[in-house]
Every structure is written in C-alpha cells, then in structure tokens.
Amino acid sequence: MTDLDSHLRKFQKELSTGTVSLALLAVLGAAGEPMYGYQIAKRLEREGEGVLSGKQSALYPVLRNLGAAGLLDSHVEPSVTGPPRRYYRITDSGRAVLREWTQAWRATRDSVDSVLQGLEP
C-alpha cells in the first residue's frame, strides 16, 4: 500500500463518519414505514452510490448511536424466515436534525465545490 492509498483511505473514513449518519436519516425520513437494517442497507446501496461501500456491518453501530441520541425509534418483530428483525423509524427530533444536517451538508458541499472549482481532476 502506498502513502497515497493510505491518505485516501484515511480521508474516506473521516468523510464517511458524518455522511453515513446523514444518509441513514435521509433514507428513514423518506420511508413511509419502519425499515430493518438489511432494507436500509439495500436502499443505500441502490440510491447512495457507495455511501457504505459494501460495509453493511458499519450500519448497525450508526443506527444504535442515532437511536441512543433520540433520532430513531426501534422495535423488534419476529420473522417467519429467520431471526427477529429490528425495525427503525425516524423520530420528530430526527426529522428536525435531518433538516439541519441537510442544510449544513449543502452549505459545506457548495463551499468546498467553490474552492475546488478550476482544479484539475
């Protein structure tokens, strides 16, 4: 592994920390019903173009943290095809935070895009 590779990995890890939480809240904010982890991961995979980049296991600690912060509610339901499933839904506090984070994300994205404008790819 080159230094360039390790710098890129570190940057991607740091960048993904907040963006995964934002993406999870956005998926659950758009959902009309509670979703379980695998459903959320599949939605992110389909619509998120690599937000989790194949690391579904990273999803569950973030879901737990968002739940502990009061941004998500969860409940467990039995499943006829396997183990019980934990379903998540966004709370009113979660919706308020999602609005704030979305504004912050867009402002940050626009600011960084302005700075990067004109650079060679």
Backbone torsions as a table, in degrees:
resi	resn	phi	psi	omega
1	MET	NA	129.7	179.9
2	THR	-83.6	165.9	175.2
3	ASP	-60.0	-37.0	179.4
4	LEU	-60.6	-44.7	178.2
5	ASP	-61.8	-43.6	-177.2
6	SER	-68.4	-36.1	176.6
7	HIS	-64.9	-41.3	179.5
8	LEU	-65.1	-44.7	179.2
9	ARG	-59.6	-44.8	180.0
10	LYS	-62.6	-44.8	178.8
11	PHE	-61.4	-45.1	-179.6
12	GLN	-63.8	-38.7	179.3
13	LYS	-64.6	-46.5	-180.0
14	GLU	-64.5	-40.0	-179.8
15	LEU	-66.7	-38.2	-175.3
16	SER	-73.9	-20.2	-176.5
17	THR	-52.4	-54.1	-179.7
18	GLY	-82.9	-31.6	-175.9
19	THR	-69.1	-31.6	177.5
20	VAL	-65.2	-43.2	177.9
21	SER	-61.4	-44.0	178.0
22	LEU	-61.7	-45.5	-179.1
23	ALA	-63.8	-40.1	178.7
24	LEU	-63.6	-45.4	178.0
25	LEU	-62.3	-39.1	-179.9
26	ALA	-64.7	-43.3	178.8
27	VAL	-61.5	-47.1	-178.6
28	LEU	-72.3	-29.2	176.4
29	GLY	-67.9	-32.1	-179.8
30	ALA	-86.1	-18.3	-176.6
31	ALA	-73.0	140.7	178.0
32	GLY	-84.8	-6.3	-177.3
33	GLU	-151.4	164.2	177.2
34	PRO	-60.2	149.9	-179.6
35	MET	-128.7	149.9	174.1
36	TYR	-97.2	165.4	-170.4
37	GLY	-50.4	-47.1	-177.4
38	TYR	-63.4	-39.3	177.3
39	GLN	-61.7	-43.4	179.9
40	ILE	-62.7	-45.8	-179.9
41	ALA	-60.1	-43.2	179.9
42	LYS	-65.4	-40.3	177.5
43	ARG	-62.5	-45.1	178.5
44	LEU	-62.7	-40.4	179.1
45	GLU	-62.7	-42.1	-177.4
46	ARG	-72.9	-44.5	-173.1
47	GLU	-103.0	-22.3	-171.7
48	GLY	-89.9	-3.3	177.7
49	GLU	44.8	53.8	173.1
50	GLY	92.5	14.9	179.2
51	VAL	-54.5	-43.4	177.6
52	LEU	-97.0	-11.6	-179.6
53	SER	38.7	56.4	173.5
54	GLY	75.7	8.7	-178.3
55	LYS	-105.4	69.7	-178.4
56	GLN	-61.4	-30.8	-179.5
57	SER	-62.9	-25.5	178.6
58	ALA	-70.0	-19.5	-177.9
59	LEU	-66.4	-42.5	-171.0
60	TYR	-67.5	-42.4	175.4
61	PRO	-62.0	-36.5	179.6
62	VAL	-67.6	-42.7	176.7
63	LEU	-59.5	-43.2	178.4
64	ARG	-62.6	-43.4	179.5
65	ASN	-64.0	-41.7	178.3
66	LEU	-65.4	-36.3	176.4
67	GLY	-66.5	-44.0	-180.0
68	ALA	-63.5	-28.9	179.1
69	ALA	-83.0	-1.7	178.9
70	GLY	82.3	12.1	-178.3
71	LEU	-89.4	-18.6	177.0
72	LEU	-132.1	148.1	166.9
73	ASP	-107.7	153.9	176.2
74	SER	-143.9	155.9	173.6
75	HIS	-148.9	157.3	-178.2
76	VAL	-105.8	135.8	175.6
77	GLU	-125.3	141.5	175.2
78	PRO	-65.4	153.3	178.0
79	SER	-123.7	135.8	179.7
80	VAL	-75.2	-19.3	-175.8
81	THR	-102.4	2.1	-178.7
82	GLY	175.9	-153.6	-178.9
83	PRO	-68.6	163.6	177.6
84	PRO	-58.3	152.2	-179.2
85	ARG	-114.6	139.9	174.9
86	ARG	-94.7	123.4	179.3
87	TYR	-102.4	140.2	-178.5
88	TYR	-118.3	145.0	171.7
89	ARG	-141.7	151.0	-178.3
90	ILE	-78.3	142.6	178.0
91	THR	-92.1	173.5	175.2
92	ASP	-61.3	-40.6	175.8
93	SER	-61.5	-39.6	178.1
94	GLY	-62.3	-39.5	177.9
95	ARG	-65.2	-40.4	178.4
96	ALA	-64.1	-44.6	178.4
97	VAL	-64.4	-40.3	178.2
98	LEU	-58.6	-42.6	178.0
99	ARG	-61.5	-45.5	-179.4
100	GLU	-65.2	-45.8	-179.6
101	TRP	-64.4	-37.1	179.4
102	THR	-63.6	-43.5	177.4
103	GLN	-63.0	-44.3	179.7
104	ALA	-63.5	-42.1	178.6
105	TRP	-60.3	-48.3	-177.4
106	ARG	-64.2	-40.6	178.7
107	ALA	-64.6	-42.8	179.1
108	THR	-65.4	-46.4	179.6
109	ARG	-58.2	-47.7	-179.0
110	ASP	-63.1	-40.7	-179.9
111	SER	-64.6	-47.4	180.0
112	VAL	-65.2	-42.0	177.7
113	ASP	-58.8	-38.6	178.4
114	SER	-63.1	-43.3	-179.9
115	VAL	-66.9	-38.2	-176.8
116	LEU	-79.9	-15.6	-176.5
117	GLN	-56.2	133.2	178.5
118	GLY	90.9	-9.2	176.5
119	LEU	-77.6	149.8	173.6
120	GLU	-70.3	141.1	179.2
121	PRO	-66.8	NA	NA
